[in-house]
Amino acid sequence: MSAHNSLSSFPHRHLLGIEGLSRPDIVALLDMAEDYVALSRQVEKKKSTLRGRTQINLFFEPSTRTQSSFELAGKRLGADVMNMSVSSSSVKKGETLIDTAATLNAMRPDIIVVRHHAAGAVHLLSRKVDCSVVNAGDGQHEHPTQALLDALTIRRNKGRIEGLVITICGDIMHSRVARSNIILLQALGARVRVCGPRTLLPIGIERMGVEVHTDLKKALNGADIVMMLRLQRERMNGGFVPSSKEYFRYWGLDAEKLAFAKGDALVMHPGPMNRGVEISSEVADGAQSLIREQVEMGVAVRMAVMEALARNLPNH
């Protein structure tokens, strides 16, 4: 398969972020994930690509969706998968993280998938282990596999990413998903807009090359894709928004506001959704929604990422 051939030269030992990936790297991963979408729709879903390999999912933050997606991806590739959930209260940054890395390294895993509440923690851990590391979300920094699965979903439904107008709306400030998507979608030639209340737009966001809006209807004008983000109250210190009701009135996506986008615009959300806060049930469950498809694409993308990294593991 051509996608698999192009990945034979995937030059990275880890996937720590979209930043640092070239356009050919991104396209190769998406092409390979296409093959895994087809595989995952068959009765026989397994491959032996990672047979004999050990994958550890190390989650310092709870995330049922992402963790189960990585677990399923690893098992479909034939890996031995171990889940480790570490309560954040028992983890102190710095020394304890390094101790954890040393302990895991002694178990000789091949791939460690890490989610951590501190930006940069995954980079630190990657320097302390001998295996490949995948970033499953670190603080407000990056969430690369989410951006890849979003890109795959868009490409399958629109046939391309280049030239599309993509509006990302909501809690931009606290969102690693927004950051990874902005980098990836612009690398593939999309026009990206961000929208939200001024309090949830990071200072200097314009430097990332995006159009910045506080009025959702203007931000949606002519949009091909509308990507809504969850209000991340657990990352907020203080009152960023007046109330959920008020937030939905101005920045929540309902059918009336969606009408300002293109007639064939499609709606996305990385989940989990706060219905009635950033998106109405009518839109989330409607004909223009790709939200369930995103979940399916997540498994395929994570299979592609792990196969790409496995090719650079020793003894392969």
N, C-alpha and C positions, 0 to 999 in steps of 0.2 A: 504494500500500500504506500502511496506516495507520501502521505502524512507521516507514516512511521519512518520512512527513509529520511525525511527532512529532519526528524527529531533525533536521528542518529548523531547529529552534530550539535544537539542542544548543549550549550557550553557551561551550564550552571550546576553546581553541586547542591545548592539550596534554592528554595523559592521563598525569599524573605519579603519581597514586595514586587509591585509592577515596575517601580522605578529600577532601572538597571536592565530591564528586558528590552531587546530590540524589537522593532516591528516584525521581522521574520520569526523571532522567538515566539511572539504572541500568536501569530498566524499559524505556526506549526502546532502549537498546543491546541488551538481551536479546531484545526483540521483533524487532529488525532482524536479529539473529544467527539467529533462527528461519528467516527467509527464506533466509539463506545456507546453512543446513543442507540445505534442500531443493535449492538450486542445486548444492551440492557433491555431491549424490547423483545428479545427472544426467550424461549423457555429455558434454554441452556445459557446462563449468563456468565459462566466462569471461564477465566483464562488462567494459565499457569505462569504468567509473567513474573510474579513475585513469590512463586513457590519456594519455600525454604527461607524466605526473608521475614524479618520481624518488624512490625510497625507498632509504635507506641503512640497513642493519642494522649497527650499531656495537657489537660485543661485546668488552668488556674481560675478560669471564669466559667460558670455553667453555660452550656449551649447545646441543648438537645438536638436541634436541627443540624448544626454544623458537625458536631461530633458523630452523630449517627450516619451522616452523609460520608464522612471520611472512613468510618468503620465499614460501611457497606462497600465503598470503593476498594478498600484494601482486601476485603474478603473475596470480592469478585475477581481480583487479580491473583488470588491464591496465597496471600500473605497470612502469617500468624499475627492477629491483631490483639493488642492489649490496651484497655482504656484505663487511664489514671486521672481521676478527678481530685484536685487538690484544693481544699477550701482556702480562700484567700486570707482568712484570719490566721491560718497556721503558717503562712508564707511571708517572710520578711524579704524585701527586695535585697539584691546584692548577694551577700554570702550564702543565704539559704538557697537561692536560685542556682548558684554555682555548685553547692553541695548536691542539689537534686540532679544537676547535669552530670556530675561525676558518678553518682550512684547509677543513673541510667546508662551512662557510657560503659560502665563495668558489666552491664547485662548484654552488651554487644548488639544493640538494635541496628537495623539498617536505615530506617526512616523514623524520625520523631515529628509528629504533628503537634504544634504548640499554640495554645491560646493563652494570652496573659493580659492582665489589666494595665500593665505599664508599657508605654511606647519604648521600643528599643530592647526590651527583655529578650525577645526572640533572637535578635542579632547577637546579644551577649551569649546566650545559650549555644548558638551555632558555632561560636568560637571555642567552646569547651568540650565539644563532642566530636567523635570521628565519623559519624554517620551524616546522612542528609537530613535537613530540617525544613519543614514546611510551616510557614506562618499562617495560622488559622485566625488571626486577628490579634493585634497588639495595641492596646490602649486606643488612642485617637490617631494612630499612625497609618497602618495599612491592613487590608484584608484581600490579598491578591486573588484567591480562588473565587471569591464572590464577584469581583470585577470580571474575571474570565468567564464565569457562568452567565453573567449578565450580557457580556458581549456575544457569547454563543447564542443565547436566546434571541437577541436582537438580529444577529446575522441570519439565523434560520427563518425568522419571520419577515424580515425586510430584504433579504438577499444581499445586503451590504451594510457597512457602517459608515464608510466614507460619504461625506456630504449630508448626513442626517443631522437634524436639529434635535438635540436631546436635553430635556429640562430635568434637572435634579432638584427636588424641592423638599424642604424640611429642616431638620437639625444638622446643617452642614458642619457647624463648628465641632461637634462631638463625633462626627461620623468618619470612621476609617474606610467605610464602604464608598463614601463620596470621594475621598481622596484617591483611592485606588482606581475608581471609575473615571475620574477626571483625567488621570495620567494615561490610562489605557485607551479610552475612547478618543482622546485627542491624538494619540499615537497612530490610531487607525483612521484619522481624518474626519472625525465628527466635529460639529459645532456644539459646544457644551455651554448651557446656561445653568446658573444656580439661583435658587430663590428661597427666601425664608424671612422671618423677622430679623431686623437689623441685629438684635441681640444674639442670634444664632448663626450669623455669618462671620467667619474669622476675619480679623483685620488683615488686609493684604491679600485676600483671596484672588483679587484681580490679577496678581502676579502669576497665577497658574494658567492664565490665558483664557479664562471663562468670562462670559457676560454675567453681570450680577444684577439681580432684581429683588425688590421687596414686594412687588405687586404680582400675585400669582397669575392673574388673567393676562397681564402683559408678557410674563415669562412663558405662558403657554401658547401665545400667538404663533402659529406656524410650526409648532413642535410635532415631530414624528414619534418621539418616545417621551413618556412622562414617568419619571422614576421618583416615587415617594419614599421618604425616609422616616423611620420611627423616631419619635421624641425620646431621647435617651436620658430620662430623669435621673437614672443612677449615676450619670457622669456630671450632673449639674450641681453646682454649689450656688444656691441663691435662686432668685426668681427670674428666669429667662423669659417666661411667657406668663401672661396674666391668669389664664385658666384654660382648661382643655376645650371648653365650649367656645371661648373667644378665639382660640387658636384655630379650631376647625372652621369657624366663620370666615377667617381671612386666608388661611393656608391649607385647610383640608381640601382634599380632592373629592368633589361630588360631580354628578352628571352636568349640572349647570356650568361649573367651571371647566370641566373637560371639553365642553362644546367650543371653547376658545382655541383649542388645539386643532390640528388637521383632522379631517373627518375620519381618516384611517389611522389615527394615532393609537398607539398601544401603551398600556399601563403596566408598570412594574413596581415591585416592593421587595426588599431583601428579607422581610419577615424578622421576627414575628410582628404582625400588624396590631396597631391600636385602632380598631374599628370605631368610627365616629370621632376620632381625634385627628389623624392625618389622612384617612381615607374612608369613604362611605362604603357600606356593604354592597350597595347597588353597583358601585364601580369595581370594587374588589372582586365580586363574583360575576361581573358582566362580560359581555362578548369581547370587549377590548382588553381584558385582563390577561396577562401572561404569568401571573404569580405562581400558579401551580406548575406551569412548565419550567419556571426557574428552578424549582426544587429538583425536578428530573434532570435538568442540565447540570446541576451541582454534582451529582454522582459521576456523570460522564467526564466532566472537567477534572475532577479529583483523581479519577483513574488515569487520565492522560498525564497529569502532573507527576503522579507517582511512577508511572512507567518511564517518563522522560528522565526523572532523577535516578531511577534504578539503573539506567543504562550507564551512569557514571560511577556506580558503586563498584568496589573491587570484586574480583572473581566473577565478573558478569560476562 
